[in-house]
């Protein structure tokens, strides 16, 4: 079993302020679920592109908006 640690004031960081403003709470959910996916599979942060759609419950335009906000805030790197 792996563990994830989060800083209790991470959402006050400018990167997170931007991501939440532009992607809403969906950005946080997707980011956390991506991290959990990586931790469980010990992928060192890499998620195959075809698996991104499998992570989290957010779909459609909301998912696209949230992922774009995470990339724009430099919280996720997209290598597509």
MARDO-149819 format. One record per residue: residue in one letter; chain; x, y, z of N, C-alpha, C, O, CB in turn. Coordinates in nm, 3 decimals. Glycine has a CB too. Example, Ala and Ser with C-alpha at 12.3 -4.5 7.8 and 13.67 -1.06 7.14 Angstrom:
BEGIN
{node A; A; {1.319; -0.569; 0.780}; {1.230; -0.450; 0.780}; {1.320; -0.330; 0.780}; {1.424; -0.332; 0.846}; {1.131; -0.447; 0.905}}
{node S; A; {1.285; -0.225; 0.708}; {1.367; -0.106; 0.714}; {1.290; 0.003; 0.787}; {1.341; 0.114; 0.804}; {1.408; -0.060; 0.572}}
***
This chain:
BEGIN
{node X; A; {0.084; -0.117; 0.000}; {0.000; 0.000; 0.000}; {0.089; 0.124; 0.000}; {0.188; 0.131; 0.073}; {-0.096; -0.001; 0.121}}
{node X; A; {0.053; 0.221; -0.082}; {0.127; 0.346; -0.085}; {0.046; 0.454; -0.013}; {-0.073; 0.437; 0.014}; {0.158; 0.389; -0.233}}
{node X; A; {0.112; 0.564; 0.018}; {0.049; 0.675; 0.088}; {0.074; 0.803; 0.013}; {0.178; 0.820; -0.051}; {0.101; 0.687; 0.233}}
{node X; A; {-0.023; 0.894; 0.020}; {-0.009; 1.027; -0.039}; {-0.007; 1.129; 0.073}; {-0.081; 1.118; 0.171}; {-0.125; 1.057; -0.140}}
{node X; A; {0.077; 1.228; 0.059}; {0.081; 1.337; 0.156}; {0.049; 1.467; 0.085}; {0.100; 1.494; -0.024}; {0.220; 1.346; 0.226}}
{node X; A; {-0.036; 1.547; 0.146}; {-0.071; 1.678; 0.093}; {-0.042; 1.783; 0.199}; {-0.063; 1.760; 0.318}; {-0.220; 1.683; 0.049}}
{node X; A; {0.005; 1.896; 0.156}; {0.030; 2.008; 0.245}; {-0.104; 2.072; 0.281}; {-0.188; 2.093; 0.193}; {0.127; 2.113; 0.180}}
{node X; A; {-0.125; 2.103; 0.408}; {-0.255; 2.156; 0.449}; {-0.283; 2.297; 0.399}; {-0.397; 2.344; 0.410}; {-0.264; 2.154; 0.598}}
{node X; A; {-0.183; 2.366; 0.345}; {-0.211; 2.498; 0.289}; {-0.182; 2.503; 0.139}; {-0.161; 2.611; 0.084}; {-0.128; 2.603; 0.360}}
{node X; A; {-0.180; 2.388; 0.073}; {-0.146; 2.385; -0.070}; {-0.246; 2.465; -0.153}; {-0.208; 2.524; -0.254}; {-0.141; 2.241; -0.120}}
{node X; A; {-0.371; 2.469; -0.114}; {-0.471; 2.539; -0.193}; {-0.456; 2.690; -0.188}; {-0.522; 2.762; -0.263}; {-0.609; 2.501; -0.148}}
{node X; A; {-0.370; 2.740; -0.099}; {-0.341; 2.883; -0.093}; {-0.228; 2.923; -0.188}; {-0.204; 3.042; -0.208}; {-0.305; 2.924; 0.049}}
{node X; A; {-0.160; 2.826; -0.247}; {-0.051; 2.853; -0.340}; {-0.109; 2.914; -0.468}; {-0.216; 2.874; -0.512}; {0.030; 2.723; -0.372}}
{node X; A; {-0.037; 3.011; -0.529}; {-0.087; 3.075; -0.651}; {-0.122; 2.976; -0.763}; {-0.217; 2.999; -0.838}; {0.015; 3.172; -0.702}}
{node X; A; {-0.046; 2.869; -0.775}; {-0.078; 2.770; -0.879}; {-0.217; 2.711; -0.856}; {-0.295; 2.695; -0.949}; {0.027; 2.657; -0.883}}
{node X; A; {-0.246; 2.678; -0.730}; {-0.375; 2.620; -0.699}; {-0.486; 2.723; -0.709}; {-0.597; 2.690; -0.751}; {-0.374; 2.560; -0.561}}
{node X; A; {-0.459; 2.847; -0.671}; {-0.561; 2.952; -0.684}; {-0.603; 2.965; -0.830}; {-0.722; 2.978; -0.860}; {-0.507; 3.088; -0.631}}
{node X; A; {-0.502; 2.962; -0.921}; {-0.533; 2.970; -1.065}; {-0.612; 2.848; -1.112}; {-0.713; 2.861; -1.180}; {-0.404; 2.984; -1.148}}
{node X; A; {-0.565; 2.730; -1.073}; {-0.630; 2.606; -1.118}; {-0.774; 2.599; -1.070}; {-0.863; 2.560; -1.146}; {-0.552; 2.484; -1.069}}
{node X; A; {-0.799; 2.637; -0.946}; {-0.935; 2.632; -0.892}; {-1.023; 2.740; -0.954}; {-1.142; 2.717; -0.977}; {-0.932; 2.648; -0.741}}
{node X; A; {-0.965; 2.855; -0.980}; {-1.042; 2.962; -1.046}; {-1.084; 2.919; -1.186}; {-1.198; 2.941; -1.226}; {-0.958; 3.092; -1.052}}
{node X; A; {-0.991; 2.859; -1.260}; {-1.017; 2.826; -1.401}; {-1.082; 2.690; -1.422}; {-1.154; 2.669; -1.519}; {-0.889; 2.833; -1.478}}
{node X; A; {-1.056; 2.596; -1.330}; {-1.107; 2.461; -1.349}; {-1.205; 2.416; -1.244}; {-1.262; 2.307; -1.254}; {-0.996; 2.366; -1.352}}
{node X; A; {-1.226; 2.499; -1.143}; {-1.320; 2.464; -1.037}; {-1.272; 2.346; -0.953}; {-1.158; 2.302; -0.964}; {-1.455; 2.434; -1.096}}
{node X; A; {-1.362; 2.297; -0.871}; {-1.330; 2.184; -0.783}; {-1.298; 2.058; -0.863}; {-1.232; 1.967; -0.812}; {-1.447; 2.157; -0.688}}
{node X; A; {-1.344; 2.052; -0.987}; {-1.312; 1.937; -1.073}; {-1.161; 1.923; -1.091}; {-1.110; 1.811; -1.099}; {-1.380; 1.952; -1.210}}
{node X; A; {-1.090; 2.035; -1.096}; {-0.945; 2.030; -1.112}; {-0.880; 1.961; -0.993}; {-0.790; 1.879; -1.010}; {-0.887; 2.171; -1.129}}
{node X; A; {-0.925; 1.993; -0.874}; {-0.870; 1.930; -0.754}; {-0.901; 1.780; -0.752}; {-0.814; 1.699; -0.721}; {-0.926; 1.997; -0.628}}
{node X; A; {-1.025; 1.744; -0.785}; {-1.062; 1.603; -0.785}; {-0.978; 1.524; -0.886}; {-0.927; 1.417; -0.854}; {-1.211; 1.588; -0.817}}
{node X; A; {-0.965; 1.576; -1.006}; {-0.887; 1.505; -1.108}; {-0.742; 1.495; -1.066}; {-0.682; 1.388; -1.078}; {-0.898; 1.577; -1.244}}
{node X; A; {-0.684; 1.604; -1.016}; {-0.543; 1.603; -0.974}; {-0.520; 1.499; -0.865}; {-0.424; 1.423; -0.870}; {-0.500; 1.743; -0.924}}
{node X; A; {-0.609; 1.496; -0.767}; {-0.594; 1.402; -0.657}; {-0.610; 1.258; -0.706}; {-0.534; 1.170; -0.667}; {-0.695; 1.432; -0.546}}
{node X; A; {-0.707; 1.235; -0.792}; {-0.729; 1.100; -0.844}; {-0.612; 1.055; -0.931}; {-0.574; 0.938; -0.928}; {-0.860; 1.093; -0.924}}
{node X; A; {-0.553; 1.145; -1.010}; {-0.435; 1.111; -1.089}; {-0.319; 1.072; -0.998}; {-0.248; 0.975; -1.025}; {-0.395; 1.228; -1.180}}
{node X; A; {-0.300; 1.148; -0.891}; {-0.194; 1.115; -0.796}; {-0.216; 0.980; -0.731}; {-0.123; 0.901; -0.716}; {-0.184; 1.223; -0.688}}
{node X; A; {-0.340; 0.953; -0.693}; {-0.371; 0.825; -0.631}; {-0.348; 0.710; -0.729}; {-0.298; 0.605; -0.691}; {-0.516; 0.823; -0.580}}
{node X; A; {-0.384; 0.730; -0.854}; {-0.364; 0.629; -0.957}; {-0.214; 0.598; -0.969}; {-0.174; 0.481; -0.974}; {-0.422; 0.676; -1.093}}
{node X; A; {-0.134; 0.702; -0.975}; {0.012; 0.685; -0.988}; {0.071; 0.616; -0.865}; {0.155; 0.527; -0.878}; {0.081; 0.822; -1.008}}
{node X; A; {0.026; 0.657; -0.748}; {0.079; 0.598; -0.625}; {0.045; 0.450; -0.616}; {0.129; 0.368; -0.578}; {0.025; 0.672; -0.502}}
{node X; A; {-0.076; 0.416; -0.652}; {-0.118; 0.276; -0.643}; {-0.038; 0.189; -0.739}; {-0.008; 0.073; -0.709}; {-0.268; 0.264; -0.672}}
{node X; A; {-0.005; 0.244; -0.856}; {0.064; 0.165; -0.958}; {0.215; 0.191; -0.963}; {0.286; 0.136; -1.046}; {0.005; 0.195; -1.093}}
{node X; A; {0.262; 0.275; -0.870}; {0.404; 0.308; -0.861}; {0.462; 0.352; -0.995}; {0.566; 0.302; -1.038}; {0.482; 0.188; -0.808}}
{node X; A; {0.392; 0.446; -1.061}; {0.433; 0.491; -1.194}; {0.524; 0.613; -1.192}; {0.562; 0.663; -1.299}; {0.311; 0.522; -1.276}}
{node X; A; {0.559; 0.662; -1.076}; {0.644; 0.780; -1.064}; {0.584; 0.902; -1.134}; {0.656; 0.985; -1.189}; {0.782; 0.750; -1.121}}
{node X; A; {0.453; 0.911; -1.131}; {0.384; 1.029; -1.184}; {0.338; 1.019; -1.328}; {0.274; 1.112; -1.377}; {0.473; 1.145; -1.171}}
{node X; A; {0.368; 0.913; -1.396}; {0.327; 0.899; -1.536}; {0.192; 0.828; -1.546}; {0.172; 0.721; -1.487}; {0.433; 0.823; -1.616}}
{node X; A; {0.102; 0.889; -1.622}; {-0.028; 0.828; -1.650}; {-0.040; 0.818; -1.801}; {-0.036; 0.920; -1.869}; {-0.147; 0.911; -1.587}}
{node X; A; {-0.056; 0.699; -1.855}; {-0.073; 0.686; -2.000}; {-0.196; 0.765; -2.045}; {-0.297; 0.770; -1.975}; {-0.087; 0.536; -2.041}}
{node X; A; {-0.187; 0.826; -2.162}; {-0.294; 0.913; -2.211}; {-0.430; 0.842; -2.213}; {-0.531; 0.903; -2.180}; {-0.260; 0.962; -2.351}}
{node X; A; {-0.431; 0.715; -2.251}; {-0.559; 0.645; -2.257}; {-0.617; 0.617; -2.118}; {-0.735; 0.582; -2.107}; {-0.543; 0.515; -2.332}}
{node X; A; {-0.538; 0.630; -2.013}; {-0.587; 0.606; -1.877}; {-0.639; 0.735; -1.812}; {-0.714; 0.727; -1.715}; {-0.476; 0.547; -1.791}}
{node X; A; {-0.602; 0.851; -1.864}; {-0.648; 0.977; -1.805}; {-0.800; 0.982; -1.802}; {-0.859; 1.028; -1.704}; {-0.592; 1.099; -1.884}}
{node X; A; {-0.864; 0.934; -1.907}; {-1.011; 0.935; -1.913}; {-1.073; 0.838; -1.813}; {-1.190; 0.852; -1.779}; {-1.057; 0.901; -2.053}}
{node X; A; {-0.996; 0.742; -1.765}; {-1.048; 0.643; -1.671}; {-1.041; 0.690; -1.526}; {-1.101; 0.629; -1.437}; {-0.971; 0.513; -1.686}}
{node X; A; {-0.968; 0.798; -1.501}; {-0.944; 0.845; -1.365}; {-1.045; 0.955; -1.330}; {-1.052; 1.056; -1.398}; {-0.799; 0.897; -1.350}}
{node X; A; {-1.120; 0.935; -1.225}; {-1.214; 1.036; -1.178}; {-1.350; 1.022; -1.242}; {-1.367; 0.946; -1.337}; {-1.160; 1.173; -1.204}}
{node X; A; {-1.445; 1.095; -1.190}; {-1.582; 1.088; -1.239}; {-1.619; 1.204; -1.329}; {-1.729; 1.207; -1.384}; {-1.677; 1.082; -1.123}}
{node X; A; {-1.531; 1.299; -1.345}; {-1.559; 1.418; -1.424}; {-1.547; 1.383; -1.572}; {-1.449; 1.322; -1.614}; {-1.463; 1.535; -1.386}}
{node X; A; {-1.646; 1.421; -1.651}; {-1.649; 1.385; -1.793}; {-1.674; 1.507; -1.881}; {-1.713; 1.614; -1.833}; {-1.757; 1.279; -1.819}}
{node X; A; {-1.650; 1.490; -2.009}; {-1.686; 1.589; -2.110}; {-1.612; 1.721; -2.097}; {-1.493; 1.725; -2.067}; {-1.831; 1.615; -2.103}}
{node X; A; {-1.687; 1.828; -2.123}; {-1.628; 1.962; -2.123}; {-1.572; 2.000; -1.986}; {-1.473; 2.072; -1.977}; {-1.733; 2.064; -2.166}}
{node X; A; {-1.636; 1.952; -1.880}; {-1.585; 1.981; -1.745}; {-1.447; 1.921; -1.725}; {-1.360; 1.985; -1.667}; {-1.682; 1.927; -1.637}}
{node X; A; {-1.426; 1.798; -1.772}; {-1.296; 1.733; -1.762}; {-1.192; 1.810; -1.842}; {-1.082; 1.836; -1.793}; {-1.303; 1.587; -1.811}}
{node X; A; {-1.226; 1.846; -1.964}; {-1.134; 1.921; -2.050}; {-1.095; 2.052; -1.984}; {-0.977; 2.089; -1.983}; {-1.198; 1.948; -2.187}}
{node X; A; {-1.193; 2.123; -1.931}; {-1.167; 2.251; -1.864}; {-1.076; 2.233; -1.743}; {-0.982; 2.311; -1.723}; {-1.299; 2.318; -1.821}}
{node X; A; {-1.103; 2.132; -1.662}; {-1.023; 2.107; -1.541}; {-0.881; 2.066; -1.576}; {-0.786; 2.115; -1.515}; {-1.089; 1.999; -1.456}}
{node X; A; {-0.865; 1.978; -1.673}; {-0.730; 1.936; -1.714}; {-0.651; 2.053; -1.773}; {-0.532; 2.068; -1.745}; {-0.739; 1.822; -1.817}}
{node X; A; {-0.717; 2.136; -1.852}; {-0.651; 2.254; -1.910}; {-0.605; 2.347; -1.798}; {-0.495; 2.401; -1.803}; {-0.746; 2.330; -2.008}}
{node X; A; {-0.689; 2.365; -1.696}; {-0.652; 2.452; -1.583}; {-0.532; 2.396; -1.509}; {-0.444; 2.472; -1.467}; {-0.772; 2.468; -1.486}}
{node X; A; {-0.525; 2.264; -1.491}; {-0.411; 2.201; -1.424}; {-0.283; 2.217; -1.505}; {-0.176; 2.244; -1.449}; {-0.438; 2.051; -1.400}}
{node X; A; {-0.293; 2.202; -1.635}; {-0.176; 2.218; -1.722}; {-0.132; 2.365; -1.721}; {-0.014; 2.394; -1.706}; {-0.207; 2.171; -1.868}}
{node X; A; {-0.226; 2.456; -1.738}; {-0.193; 2.599; -1.741}; {-0.131; 2.647; -1.611}; {-0.047; 2.737; -1.612}; {-0.318; 2.680; -1.770}}
{node X; A; {-0.169; 2.588; -1.499}; {-0.114; 2.625; -1.368}; {0.016; 2.549; -1.337}; {0.072; 2.566; -1.229}; {-0.217; 2.598; -1.259}}
{node X; A; {0.062; 2.468; -1.429}; {0.185; 2.387; -1.413}; {0.174; 2.288; -1.298}; {0.273; 2.259; -1.231}; {0.305; 2.479; -1.388}}
{node X; A; {0.054; 2.235; -1.276}; {0.035; 2.131; -1.176}; {0.036; 1.992; -1.240}; {0.057; 1.892; -1.172}; {-0.097; 2.154; -1.101}}
{node X; A; {0.015; 1.989; -1.370}; {0.018; 1.866; -1.449}; {0.092; 1.896; -1.578}; {0.074; 2.002; -1.639}; {-0.126; 1.812; -1.476}}
{node X; A; {0.175; 1.804; -1.619}; {0.245; 1.821; -1.748}; {0.183; 1.726; -1.848}; {0.173; 1.606; -1.824}; {0.400; 1.794; -1.733}}
{node X; A; {0.141; 1.780; -1.962}; {0.079; 1.700; -2.067}; {0.183; 1.674; -2.175}; {0.237; 1.768; -2.234}; {-0.047; 1.771; -2.127}}
{node X; A; {0.209; 1.548; -2.201}; {0.306; 1.511; -2.306}; {0.234; 1.438; -2.418}; {0.271; 1.327; -2.454}; {0.420; 1.422; -2.247}}
{node X; A; {0.132; 1.500; -2.473}; {0.050; 1.436; -2.575}; {0.095; 1.456; -2.715}; {0.032; 1.406; -2.808}; {-0.085; 1.482; -2.564}}
***
